[in-house]
Amino acid sequence: MLAAWIAAVLVVAAVVAALAWNAGAGRWTSAPTVVGMDEAGATQLVREAELVPMVVDRRHDTIPAGRVAESDPPAQTKLTKAAR
């Protein structure tokens, strides 16, 4: 009987710890550094950071076509996972 109670308490503690981690550190990521990268590589890096990439094509005077000229938000910005 005591072993069953201990097991139940451990299961509840594990669930609470998992939920707390997800609500805290587990739901955050950082925007990767993508400026200067090609679009495919930058998109992949953003997805690996568990974010949703959004590509906007614009003409730039000094950055070649197909390269990332800027990122919004900037690199290393803390974001919730799956953010755009």
PyMOL Python script that loads the backbone (N, CA, C, O; Angstrom):
from pymol import cmd

cmd.read_pdbstr("""\
ATOM      1  N   MET A   1       0.827  -1.191   0.000  1.00  0.00           N
ATOM      2  CA  MET A   1       0.000   0.000   0.000  1.00  0.00           C
ATOM      3  C   MET A   1       0.870   1.253   0.000  1.00  0.00           C
ATOM      4  O   MET A   1       0.598   2.194  -0.746  1.00  0.00           O
ATOM      5  N   LEU A   2       1.905   1.275   0.823  1.00  0.00           N
ATOM      6  CA  LEU A   2       2.808   2.428   0.889  1.00  0.00           C
ATOM      7  C   LEU A   2       3.534   2.612  -0.444  1.00  0.00           C
ATOM      8  O   LEU A   2       3.736   3.742  -0.889  1.00  0.00           O
ATOM      9  N   ALA A   3       3.922   1.518  -1.075  1.00  0.00           N
ATOM     10  CA  ALA A   3       4.611   1.594  -2.360  1.00  0.00           C
ATOM     11  C   ALA A   3       3.708   2.205  -3.425  1.00  0.00           C
ATOM     12  O   ALA A   3       4.178   2.965  -4.271  1.00  0.00           O
ATOM     13  N   ALA A   4       2.420   1.884  -3.392  1.00  0.00           N
ATOM     14  CA  ALA A   4       1.475   2.441  -4.365  1.00  0.00           C
ATOM     15  C   ALA A   4       1.343   3.947  -4.167  1.00  0.00           C
ATOM     16  O   ALA A   4       1.291   4.696  -5.143  1.00  0.00           O
ATOM     17  N   TRP A   5       1.287   4.397  -2.917  1.00  0.00           N
ATOM     18  CA  TRP A   5       1.201   5.832  -2.628  1.00  0.00           C
ATOM     19  C   TRP A   5       2.464   6.550  -3.093  1.00  0.00           C
ATOM     20  O   TRP A   5       2.387   7.631  -3.675  1.00  0.00           O
ATOM     21  N   ILE A   6       3.609   5.960  -2.839  1.00  0.00           N
ATOM     22  CA  ILE A   6       4.873   6.563  -3.267  1.00  0.00           C
ATOM     23  C   ILE A   6       4.920   6.664  -4.786  1.00  0.00           C
ATOM     24  O   ILE A   6       5.344   7.682  -5.332  1.00  0.00           O
ATOM     25  N   ALA A   7       4.485   5.612  -5.464  1.00  0.00           N
ATOM     26  CA  ALA A   7       4.467   5.625  -6.927  1.00  0.00           C
ATOM     27  C   ALA A   7       3.513   6.701  -7.441  1.00  0.00           C
ATOM     28  O   ALA A   7       3.835   7.411  -8.394  1.00  0.00           O
ATOM     29  N   ALA A   8       2.353   6.822  -6.821  1.00  0.00           N
ATOM     30  CA  ALA A   8       1.376   7.831  -7.248  1.00  0.00           C
ATOM     31  C   ALA A   8       1.928   9.238  -7.039  1.00  0.00           C
ATOM     32  O   ALA A   8       1.763  10.104  -7.899  1.00  0.00           O
ATOM     33  N   VAL A   9       2.570   9.466  -5.922  1.00  0.00           N
ATOM     34  CA  VAL A   9       3.150  10.782  -5.636  1.00  0.00           C
ATOM     35  C   VAL A   9       4.254  11.096  -6.646  1.00  0.00           C
ATOM     36  O   VAL A   9       4.354  12.230  -7.113  1.00  0.00           O
ATOM     37  N   LEU A  10       5.072  10.122  -6.984  1.00  0.00           N
ATOM     38  CA  LEU A  10       6.135  10.330  -7.963  1.00  0.00           C
ATOM     39  C   LEU A  10       5.569  10.641  -9.347  1.00  0.00           C
ATOM     40  O   LEU A  10       6.112  11.487 -10.056  1.00  0.00           O
ATOM     41  N   VAL A  11       4.505   9.982  -9.734  1.00  0.00           N
ATOM     42  CA  VAL A  11       3.872  10.247 -11.025  1.00  0.00           C
ATOM     43  C   VAL A  11       3.315  11.663 -11.045  1.00  0.00           C
ATOM     44  O   VAL A  11       3.521  12.398 -12.011  1.00  0.00           O
ATOM     45  N   VAL A  12       2.609  12.052  -9.982  1.00  0.00           N
ATOM     46  CA  VAL A  12       2.056  13.404  -9.907  1.00  0.00           C
ATOM     47  C   VAL A  12       3.184  14.434  -9.941  1.00  0.00           C
ATOM     48  O   VAL A  12       3.071  15.450 -10.626  1.00  0.00           O
ATOM     49  N   ALA A  13       4.265  14.182  -9.211  1.00  0.00           N
ATOM     50  CA  ALA A  13       5.405  15.107  -9.205  1.00  0.00           C
ATOM     51  C   ALA A  13       6.026  15.229 -10.588  1.00  0.00           C
ATOM     52  O   ALA A  13       6.422  16.321 -10.996  1.00  0.00           O
ATOM     53  N   ALA A  14       6.114  14.121 -11.312  1.00  0.00           N
ATOM     54  CA  ALA A  14       6.681  14.159 -12.662  1.00  0.00           C
ATOM     55  C   ALA A  14       5.783  14.961 -13.599  1.00  0.00           C
ATOM     56  O   ALA A  14       6.289  15.721 -14.424  1.00  0.00           O
ATOM     57  N   VAL A  15       4.480  14.811 -13.492  1.00  0.00           N
ATOM     58  CA  VAL A  15       3.546  15.562 -14.333  1.00  0.00           C
ATOM     59  C   VAL A  15       3.642  17.050 -14.017  1.00  0.00           C
ATOM     60  O   VAL A  15       3.701  17.876 -14.928  1.00  0.00           O
ATOM     61  N   VAL A  16       3.659  17.391 -12.747  1.00  0.00           N
ATOM     62  CA  VAL A  16       3.775  18.795 -12.344  1.00  0.00           C
ATOM     63  C   VAL A  16       5.094  19.383 -12.837  1.00  0.00           C
ATOM     64  O   VAL A  16       5.116  20.514 -13.324  1.00  0.00           O
ATOM     65  N   ALA A  17       6.178  18.646 -12.722  1.00  0.00           N
ATOM     66  CA  ALA A  17       7.481  19.128 -13.194  1.00  0.00           C
ATOM     67  C   ALA A  17       7.467  19.339 -14.709  1.00  0.00           C
ATOM     68  O   ALA A  17       8.009  20.331 -15.195  1.00  0.00           O
ATOM     69  N   ALA A  18       6.861  18.430 -15.451  1.00  0.00           N
ATOM     70  CA  ALA A  18       6.791  18.568 -16.911  1.00  0.00           C
ATOM     71  C   ALA A  18       5.961  19.786 -17.305  1.00  0.00           C
ATOM     72  O   ALA A  18       6.339  20.528 -18.211  1.00  0.00           O
ATOM     73  N   LEU A  19       4.849  19.991 -16.638  1.00  0.00           N
ATOM     74  CA  LEU A  19       4.013  21.159 -16.930  1.00  0.00           C
ATOM     75  C   LEU A  19       4.727  22.457 -16.578  1.00  0.00           C
ATOM     76  O   LEU A  19       4.648  23.432 -17.326  1.00  0.00           O
ATOM     77  N   ALA A  20       5.419  22.477 -15.449  1.00  0.00           N
ATOM     78  CA  ALA A  20       6.149  23.675 -15.046  1.00  0.00           C
ATOM     79  C   ALA A  20       7.270  23.975 -16.031  1.00  0.00           C
ATOM     80  O   ALA A  20       7.494  25.135 -16.376  1.00  0.00           O
ATOM     81  N   TRP A  21       7.983  22.934 -16.493  1.00  0.00           N
ATOM     82  CA  TRP A  21       9.064  23.130 -17.461  1.00  0.00           C
ATOM     83  C   TRP A  21       8.498  23.699 -18.757  1.00  0.00           C
ATOM     84  O   TRP A  21       9.076  24.617 -19.339  1.00  0.00           O
ATOM     85  N   ASN A  22       7.365  23.157 -19.211  1.00  0.00           N
ATOM     86  CA  ASN A  22       6.756  23.628 -20.441  1.00  0.00           C
ATOM     87  C   ASN A  22       6.262  25.072 -20.300  1.00  0.00           C
ATOM     88  O   ASN A  22       6.353  25.850 -21.249  1.00  0.00           O
ATOM     89  N   ALA A  23       5.751  25.426 -19.151  1.00  0.00           N
ATOM     90  CA  ALA A  23       5.270  26.788 -18.920  1.00  0.00           C
ATOM     91  C   ALA A  23       6.430  27.762 -18.745  1.00  0.00           C
ATOM     92  O   ALA A  23       6.275  28.965 -18.958  1.00  0.00           O
ATOM     93  N   GLY A  24       7.573  27.249 -18.363  1.00  0.00           N
ATOM     94  CA  GLY A  24       8.739  28.099 -18.129  1.00  0.00           C
ATOM     95  C   GLY A  24       9.756  27.964 -19.240  1.00  0.00           C
ATOM     96  O   GLY A  24       9.510  28.383 -20.371  1.00  0.00           O
ATOM     97  N   ALA A  25      10.874  27.392 -18.928  1.00  0.00           N
ATOM     98  CA  ALA A  25      12.011  27.314 -19.847  1.00  0.00           C
ATOM     99  C   ALA A  25      11.694  26.528 -21.122  1.00  0.00           C
ATOM    100  O   ALA A  25      12.219  26.855 -22.186  1.00  0.00           O
ATOM    101  N   GLY A  26      10.865  25.520 -21.037  1.00  0.00           N
ATOM    102  CA  GLY A  26      10.588  24.664 -22.182  1.00  0.00           C
ATOM    103  C   GLY A  26       9.779  25.305 -23.284  1.00  0.00           C
ATOM    104  O   GLY A  26       9.714  24.770 -24.391  1.00  0.00           O
ATOM    105  N   ARG A  27       9.160  26.438 -23.008  1.00  0.00           N
ATOM    106  CA  ARG A  27       8.353  27.045 -24.071  1.00  0.00           C
ATOM    107  C   ARG A  27       9.067  28.190 -24.758  1.00  0.00           C
ATOM    108  O   ARG A  27       8.497  28.832 -25.641  1.00  0.00           O
ATOM    109  N   TRP A  28      10.313  28.460 -24.369  1.00  0.00           N
ATOM    110  CA  TRP A  28      11.075  29.577 -24.927  1.00  0.00           C
ATOM    111  C   TRP A  28      12.202  29.090 -25.824  1.00  0.00           C
ATOM    112  O   TRP A  28      12.759  28.011 -25.618  1.00  0.00           O
ATOM    113  N   THR A  29      12.527  29.896 -26.816  1.00  0.00           N
ATOM    114  CA  THR A  29      13.652  29.658 -27.710  1.00  0.00           C
ATOM    115  C   THR A  29      14.218  31.020 -28.089  1.00  0.00           C
ATOM    116  O   THR A  29      13.652  32.051 -27.725  1.00  0.00           O
ATOM    117  N   SER A  30      15.313  31.030 -28.808  1.00  0.00           N
ATOM    118  CA  SER A  30      15.919  32.287 -29.255  1.00  0.00           C
ATOM    119  C   SER A  30      15.894  32.365 -30.772  1.00  0.00           C
ATOM    120  O   SER A  30      16.044  31.356 -31.462  1.00  0.00           O
ATOM    121  N   ALA A  31      15.704  33.564 -31.277  1.00  0.00           N
ATOM    122  CA  ALA A  31      15.763  33.768 -32.724  1.00  0.00           C
ATOM    123  C   ALA A  31      17.201  33.514 -33.181  1.00  0.00           C
ATOM    124  O   ALA A  31      18.134  34.089 -32.621  1.00  0.00           O
ATOM    125  N   PRO A  32      17.390  32.668 -34.182  1.00  0.00           N
ATOM    126  CA  PRO A  32      18.747  32.378 -34.650  1.00  0.00           C
ATOM    127  C   PRO A  32      19.321  33.536 -35.472  1.00  0.00           C
ATOM    128  O   PRO A  32      18.589  34.409 -35.936  1.00  0.00           O
ATOM    129  N   THR A  33      20.627  33.523 -35.638  1.00  0.00           N
ATOM    130  CA  THR A  33      21.311  34.503 -36.482  1.00  0.00           C
ATOM    131  C   THR A  33      21.210  34.026 -37.919  1.00  0.00           C
ATOM    132  O   THR A  33      21.785  32.998 -38.277  1.00  0.00           O
ATOM    133  N   VAL A  34      20.479  34.771 -38.750  1.00  0.00           N
ATOM    134  CA  VAL A  34      20.252  34.349 -40.134  1.00  0.00           C
ATOM    135  C   VAL A  34      20.682  35.390 -41.160  1.00  0.00           C
ATOM    136  O   VAL A  34      20.723  35.086 -42.352  1.00  0.00           O
ATOM    137  N   VAL A  35      21.002  36.599 -40.737  1.00  0.00           N
ATOM    138  CA  VAL A  35      21.381  37.657 -41.682  1.00  0.00           C
ATOM    139  C   VAL A  35      22.619  37.224 -42.457  1.00  0.00           C
ATOM    140  O   VAL A  35      23.619  36.798 -41.880  1.00  0.00           O
ATOM    141  N   GLY A  36      22.527  37.344 -43.783  1.00  0.00           N
ATOM    142  CA  GLY A  36      23.628  36.959 -44.657  1.00  0.00           C
ATOM    143  C   GLY A  36      23.514  35.543 -45.199  1.00  0.00           C
ATOM    144  O   GLY A  36      24.200  35.183 -46.156  1.00  0.00           O
ATOM    145  N   MET A  37      22.642  34.732 -44.585  1.00  0.00           N
ATOM    146  CA  MET A  37      22.469  33.351 -45.042  1.00  0.00           C
ATOM    147  C   MET A  37      21.590  33.315 -46.283  1.00  0.00           C
ATOM    148  O   MET A  37      20.881  34.274 -46.585  1.00  0.00           O
ATOM    149  N   ASP A  38      21.647  32.178 -47.009  1.00  0.00           N
ATOM    150  CA  ASP A  38      20.711  31.992 -48.110  1.00  0.00           C
ATOM    151  C   ASP A  38      19.343  31.631 -47.523  1.00  0.00           C
ATOM    152  O   ASP A  38      19.250  31.153 -46.392  1.00  0.00           O
ATOM    153  N   GLU A  39      18.291  31.864 -48.298  1.00  0.00           N
ATOM    154  CA  GLU A  39      16.926  31.685 -47.801  1.00  0.00           C
ATOM    155  C   GLU A  39      16.658  30.276 -47.289  1.00  0.00           C
ATOM    156  O   GLU A  39      16.058  30.113 -46.226  1.00  0.00           O
ATOM    157  N   ALA A  40      17.088  29.264 -48.019  1.00  0.00           N
ATOM    158  CA  ALA A  40      16.824  27.879 -47.617  1.00  0.00           C
ATOM    159  C   ALA A  40      17.490  27.547 -46.281  1.00  0.00           C
ATOM    160  O   ALA A  40      16.866  26.953 -45.401  1.00  0.00           O
ATOM    161  N   GLY A  41      18.745  27.928 -46.136  1.00  0.00           N
ATOM    162  CA  GLY A  41      19.460  27.658 -44.887  1.00  0.00           C
ATOM    163  C   GLY A  41      18.865  28.421 -43.713  1.00  0.00           C
ATOM    164  O   GLY A  41      18.749  27.881 -42.613  1.00  0.00           O
ATOM    165  N   ALA A  42      18.488  29.676 -43.944  1.00  0.00           N
ATOM    166  CA  ALA A  42      17.894  30.491 -42.888  1.00  0.00           C
ATOM    167  C   ALA A  42      16.546  29.925 -42.467  1.00  0.00           C
ATOM    168  O   ALA A  42      16.240  29.862 -41.276  1.00  0.00           O
ATOM    169  N   THR A  43      15.741  29.512 -43.442  1.00  0.00           N
ATOM    170  CA  THR A  43      14.430  28.937 -43.136  1.00  0.00           C
ATOM    171  C   THR A  43      14.579  27.674 -42.307  1.00  0.00           C
ATOM    172  O   THR A  43      13.841  27.470 -41.343  1.00  0.00           O
ATOM    173  N   GLN A  44      15.527  26.828 -42.675  1.00  0.00           N
ATOM    174  CA  GLN A  44      15.768  25.591 -41.934  1.00  0.00           C
ATOM    175  C   GLN A  44      16.214  25.900 -40.502  1.00  0.00           C
ATOM    176  O   GLN A  44      15.747  25.259 -39.560  1.00  0.00           O
ATOM    177  N   LEU A  45      17.104  26.864 -40.329  1.00  0.00           N
ATOM    178  CA  LEU A  45      17.600  27.229 -39.004  1.00  0.00           C
ATOM    179  C   LEU A  45      16.474  27.769 -38.125  1.00  0.00           C
ATOM    180  O   LEU A  45      16.414  27.468 -36.933  1.00  0.00           O
ATOM    181  N   VAL A  46      15.591  28.560 -38.710  1.00  0.00           N
ATOM    182  CA  VAL A  46      14.445  29.091 -37.959  1.00  0.00           C
ATOM    183  C   VAL A  46      13.533  27.948 -37.524  1.00  0.00           C
ATOM    184  O   VAL A  46      13.063  27.930 -36.386  1.00  0.00           O
ATOM    185  N   ARG A  47      13.282  27.002 -38.412  1.00  0.00           N
ATOM    186  CA  ARG A  47      12.444  25.841 -38.045  1.00  0.00           C
ATOM    187  C   ARG A  47      13.102  24.993 -36.969  1.00  0.00           C
ATOM    188  O   ARG A  47      12.418  24.490 -36.077  1.00  0.00           O
ATOM    189  N   GLU A  48      14.421  24.826 -37.036  1.00  0.00           N
ATOM    190  CA  GLU A  48      15.131  24.055 -36.019  1.00  0.00           C
ATOM    191  C   GLU A  48      15.034  24.717 -34.645  1.00  0.00           C
ATOM    192  O   GLU A  48      15.118  24.042 -33.619  1.00  0.00           O
ATOM    193  N   ALA A  49      14.857  26.029 -34.627  1.00  0.00           N
ATOM    194  CA  ALA A  49      14.673  26.762 -33.366  1.00  0.00           C
ATOM    195  C   ALA A  49      13.217  26.683 -32.910  1.00  0.00           C
ATOM    196  O   ALA A  49      12.831  27.340 -31.944  1.00  0.00           O
ATOM    197  N   GLU A  50      12.405  25.874 -33.612  1.00  0.00           N
ATOM    198  CA  GLU A  50      10.988  25.677 -33.322  1.00  0.00           C
ATOM    199  C   GLU A  50      10.193  26.969 -33.461  1.00  0.00           C
ATOM    200  O   GLU A  50       9.296  27.259 -32.669  1.00  0.00           O
ATOM    201  N   LEU A  51      10.549  27.742 -34.496  1.00  0.00           N
ATOM    202  CA  LEU A  51       9.841  28.964 -34.842  1.00  0.00           C
ATOM    203  C   LEU A  51       9.235  28.808 -36.232  1.00  0.00           C
ATOM    204  O   LEU A  51       9.582  27.875 -36.957  1.00  0.00           O
ATOM    205  N   VAL A  52       8.351  29.693 -36.602  1.00  0.00           N
ATOM    206  CA  VAL A  52       7.703  29.654 -37.911  1.00  0.00           C
ATOM    207  C   VAL A  52       8.320  30.750 -38.786  1.00  0.00           C
ATOM    208  O   VAL A  52       8.147  31.934 -38.497  1.00  0.00           O
ATOM    209  N   PRO A  53       9.034  30.373 -39.848  1.00  0.00           N
ATOM    210  CA  PRO A  53       9.669  31.395 -40.689  1.00  0.00           C
ATOM    211  C   PRO A  53       8.650  32.153 -41.534  1.00  0.00           C
ATOM    212  O   PRO A  53       7.634  31.601 -41.955  1.00  0.00           O
ATOM    213  N   MET A  54       8.940  33.413 -41.769  1.00  0.00           N
ATOM    214  CA  MET A  54       8.112  34.230 -42.652  1.00  0.00           C
ATOM    215  C   MET A  54       9.075  34.973 -43.576  1.00  0.00           C
ATOM    216  O   MET A  54       9.903  35.758 -43.116  1.00  0.00           O
ATOM    217  N   VAL A  55       8.964  34.724 -44.866  1.00  0.00           N
ATOM    218  CA  VAL A  55       9.874  35.312 -45.845  1.00  0.00           C
ATOM    219  C   VAL A  55       9.166  36.457 -46.559  1.00  0.00           C
ATOM    220  O   VAL A  55       8.040  36.313 -47.035  1.00  0.00           O
ATOM    221  N   VAL A  56       9.849  37.595 -46.623  1.00  0.00           N
ATOM    222  CA  VAL A  56       9.344  38.753 -47.359  1.00  0.00           C
ATOM    223  C   VAL A  56      10.419  39.130 -48.371  1.00  0.00           C
ATOM    224  O   VAL A  56      11.544  39.462 -47.997  1.00  0.00           O
ATOM    225  N   ASP A  57      10.068  39.078 -49.654  1.00  0.00           N
ATOM    226  CA  ASP A  57      11.027  39.430 -50.702  1.00  0.00           C
ATOM    227  C   ASP A  57      11.056  40.946 -50.893  1.00  0.00           C
ATOM    228  O   ASP A  57      10.027  41.584 -51.115  1.00  0.00           O
ATOM    229  N   ARG A  58      12.262  41.500 -50.801  1.00  0.00           N
ATOM    230  CA  ARG A  58      12.457  42.935 -51.027  1.00  0.00           C
ATOM    231  C   ARG A  58      13.751  43.135 -51.792  1.00  0.00           C
ATOM    232  O   ARG A  58      14.701  42.366 -51.644  1.00  0.00           O
ATOM    233  N   ARG A  59      13.779  44.160 -52.599  1.00  0.00           N
ATOM    234  CA  ARG A  59      15.014  44.520 -53.309  1.00  0.00           C
ATOM    235  C   ARG A  59      15.932  45.245 -52.337  1.00  0.00           C
ATOM    236  O   ARG A  59      15.491  46.071 -51.537  1.00  0.00           O
ATOM    237  N   HIS A  60      17.218  44.920 -52.420  1.00  0.00           N
ATOM    238  CA  HIS A  60      18.209  45.557 -51.547  1.00  0.00           C
ATOM    239  C   HIS A  60      19.401  45.955 -52.407  1.00  0.00           C
ATOM    240  O   HIS A  60      19.795  45.209 -53.304  1.00  0.00           O
ATOM    241  N   ASP A  61      19.972  47.112 -52.143  1.00  0.00           N
ATOM    242  CA  ASP A  61      21.067  47.615 -52.969  1.00  0.00           C
ATOM    243  C   ASP A  61      22.388  46.876 -52.778  1.00  0.00           C
ATOM    244  O   ASP A  61      23.191  46.801 -53.708  1.00  0.00           O
ATOM    245  N   THR A  62      22.623  46.332 -51.590  1.00  0.00           N
ATOM    246  CA  THR A  62      23.933  45.716 -51.341  1.00  0.00           C
ATOM    247  C   THR A  62      23.873  44.227 -51.007  1.00  0.00           C
ATOM    248  O   THR A  62      24.909  43.561 -51.008  1.00  0.00           O
ATOM    249  N   ILE A  63      22.700  43.696 -50.725  1.00  0.00           N
ATOM    250  CA  ILE A  63      22.565  42.272 -50.391  1.00  0.00           C
ATOM    251  C   ILE A  63      22.088  41.532 -51.638  1.00  0.00           C
ATOM    252  O   ILE A  63      21.083  41.924 -52.231  1.00  0.00           O
ATOM    253  N   PRO A  64      22.786  40.468 -52.051  1.00  0.00           N
ATOM    254  CA  PRO A  64      22.376  39.716 -53.245  1.00  0.00           C
ATOM    255  C   PRO A  64      20.996  39.071 -53.070  1.00  0.00           C
ATOM    256  O   PRO A  64      20.594  38.743 -51.953  1.00  0.00           O
ATOM    257  N   ALA A  65      20.289  38.896 -54.163  1.00  0.00           N
ATOM    258  CA  ALA A  65      18.990  38.225 -54.146  1.00  0.00           C
ATOM    259  C   ALA A  65      19.143  36.831 -53.558  1.00  0.00           C
ATOM    260  O   ALA A  65      20.127  36.142 -53.823  1.00  0.00           O
ATOM    261  N   GLY A  66      18.172  36.421 -52.763  1.00  0.00           N
ATOM    262  CA  GLY A  66      18.201  35.091 -52.161  1.00  0.00           C
ATOM    263  C   GLY A  66      18.927  35.045 -50.836  1.00  0.00           C
ATOM    264  O   GLY A  66      18.992  33.985 -50.213  1.00  0.00           O
ATOM    265  N   ARG A  67      19.477  36.161 -50.383  1.00  0.00           N
ATOM    266  CA  ARG A  67      20.170  36.247 -49.095  1.00  0.00           C
ATOM    267  C   ARG A  67      19.326  37.026 -48.101  1.00  0.00           C
ATOM    268  O   ARG A  67      18.547  37.896 -48.491  1.00  0.00           O
ATOM    269  N   VAL A  68      19.474  36.722 -46.827  1.00  0.00           N
ATOM    270  CA  VAL A  68      18.727  37.410 -45.785  1.00  0.00           C
ATOM    271  C   VAL A  68      19.406  38.741 -45.484  1.00  0.00           C
ATOM    272  O   VAL A  68      20.581  38.783 -45.122  1.00  0.00           O
ATOM    273  N   ALA A  69      18.645  39.834 -45.639  1.00  0.00           N
ATOM    274  CA  ALA A  69      19.179  41.172 -45.398  1.00  0.00           C
ATOM    275  C   ALA A  69      18.943  41.623 -43.960  1.00  0.00           C
ATOM    276  O   ALA A  69      19.738  42.387 -43.413  1.00  0.00           O
ATOM    277  N   GLU A  70      17.856  41.157 -43.343  1.00  0.00           N
ATOM    278  CA  GLU A  70      17.561  41.525 -41.963  1.00  0.00           C
ATOM    279  C   GLU A  70      16.620  40.497 -41.363  1.00  0.00           C
ATOM    280  O   GLU A  70      15.982  39.725 -42.079  1.00  0.00           O
ATOM    281  N   SER A  71      16.543  40.495 -40.046  1.00  0.00           N
ATOM    282  CA  SER A  71      15.586  39.606 -39.389  1.00  0.00           C
ATOM    283  C   SER A  71      14.819  40.403 -38.339  1.00  0.00           C
ATOM    284  O   SER A  71      15.363  41.272 -37.658  1.00  0.00           O
ATOM    285  N   ASP A  72      13.558  40.077 -38.237  1.00  0.00           N
ATOM    286  CA  ASP A  72      12.693  40.714 -37.251  1.00  0.00           C
ATOM    287  C   ASP A  72      11.870  39.622 -36.607  1.00  0.00           C
ATOM    288  O   ASP A  72      10.993  39.045 -37.250  1.00  0.00           O
ATOM    289  N   PRO A  73      12.134  39.332 -35.364  1.00  0.00           N
ATOM    290  CA  PRO A  73      12.974  40.039 -34.407  1.00  0.00           C
ATOM    291  C   PRO A  73      14.455  39.756 -34.645  1.00  0.00           C
ATOM    292  O   PRO A  73      14.809  38.817 -35.358  1.00  0.00           O
ATOM    293  N   PRO A  74      15.312  40.572 -34.045  1.00  0.00           N
ATOM    294  CA  PRO A  74      16.753  40.373 -34.207  1.00  0.00           C
ATOM    295  C   PRO A  74      17.228  39.051 -33.589  1.00  0.00           C
ATOM    296  O   PRO A  74      16.540  38.455 -32.760  1.00  0.00           O
ATOM    297  N   ALA A  75      18.397  38.616 -34.005  1.00  0.00           N
ATOM    298  CA  ALA A  75      19.004  37.387 -33.471  1.00  0.00           C
ATOM    299  C   ALA A  75      19.100  37.455 -31.955  1.00  0.00           C
ATOM    300  O   ALA A  75      19.328  38.513 -31.368  1.00  0.00           O
ATOM    301  N   GLN A  76      18.919  36.293 -31.342  1.00  0.00           N
ATOM    302  CA  GLN A  76      19.018  36.078 -29.897  1.00  0.00           C
ATOM    303  C   GLN A  76      17.844  36.648 -29.098  1.00  0.00           C
ATOM    304  O   GLN A  76      17.871  36.627 -27.868  1.00  0.00           O
ATOM    305  N   THR A  77      16.813  37.158 -29.782  1.00  0.00           N
ATOM    306  CA  THR A  77      15.606  37.598 -29.083  1.00  0.00           C
ATOM    307  C   THR A  77      14.894  36.364 -28.530  1.00  0.00           C
ATOM    308  O   THR A  77      14.722  35.383 -29.253  1.00  0.00           O
ATOM    309  N   LYS A  78      14.481  36.394 -27.275  1.00  0.00           N
ATOM    310  CA  LYS A  78      13.754  35.290 -26.662  1.00  0.00           C
ATOM    311  C   LYS A  78      12.307  35.303 -27.149  1.00  0.00           C
ATOM    312  O   LYS A  78      11.631  36.330 -27.091  1.00  0.00           O
ATOM    313  N   LEU A  79      11.837  34.140 -27.634  1.00  0.00           N
ATOM    314  CA  LEU A  79      10.495  34.010 -28.188  1.00  0.00           C
ATOM    315  C   LEU A  79       9.866  32.719 -27.697  1.00  0.00           C
ATOM    316  O   LEU A  79      10.568  31.768 -27.351  1.00  0.00           O
ATOM    317  N   THR A  80       8.539  32.691 -27.666  1.00  0.00           N
ATOM    318  CA  THR A  80       7.882  31.423 -27.383  1.00  0.00           C
ATOM    319  C   THR A  80       7.978  30.560 -28.632  1.00  0.00           C
ATOM    320  O   THR A  80       7.929  31.065 -29.754  1.00  0.00           O
ATOM    321  N   LYS A  81       8.114  29.266 -28.430  1.00  0.00           N
ATOM    322  CA  LYS A  81       8.212  28.343 -29.556  1.00  0.00           C
ATOM    323  C   LYS A  81       6.972  28.464 -30.423  1.00  0.00           C
ATOM    324  O   LYS A  81       5.880  28.730 -29.920  1.00  0.00           O
ATOM    325  N   ALA A  82       7.134  28.272 -31.712  1.00  0.00           N
ATOM    326  CA  ALA A  82       6.098  28.371 -32.729  1.00  0.00           C
ATOM    327  C   ALA A  82       5.692  29.796 -33.023  1.00  0.00           C
ATOM    328  O   ALA A  82       4.693  30.022 -33.706  1.00  0.00           O
ATOM    329  N   ALA A  83       6.450  30.773 -32.520  1.00  0.00           N
ATOM    330  CA  ALA A  83       6.164  32.176 -32.836  1.00  0.00           C
ATOM    331  C   ALA A  83       6.578  32.473 -34.258  1.00  0.00           C
ATOM    332  O   ALA A  83       7.406  31.762 -34.827  1.00  0.00           O
ATOM    333  N   ARG A  84       6.013  33.517 -34.839  1.00  0.00           N
ATOM    334  CA  ARG A  84       6.370  33.953 -36.181  1.00  0.00           C
ATOM    335  C   ARG A  84       7.393  35.055 -36.086  1.00  0.00           C
ATOM    336  O   ARG A  84       7.838  35.574 -37.110  1.00  0.00           O
TER     337      ARG A  84
END
""", "prot")
cmd.dss("prot")
cmd.show_as("cartoon", "prot")
cmd.util.cbc("prot")
cmd.orient("prot")
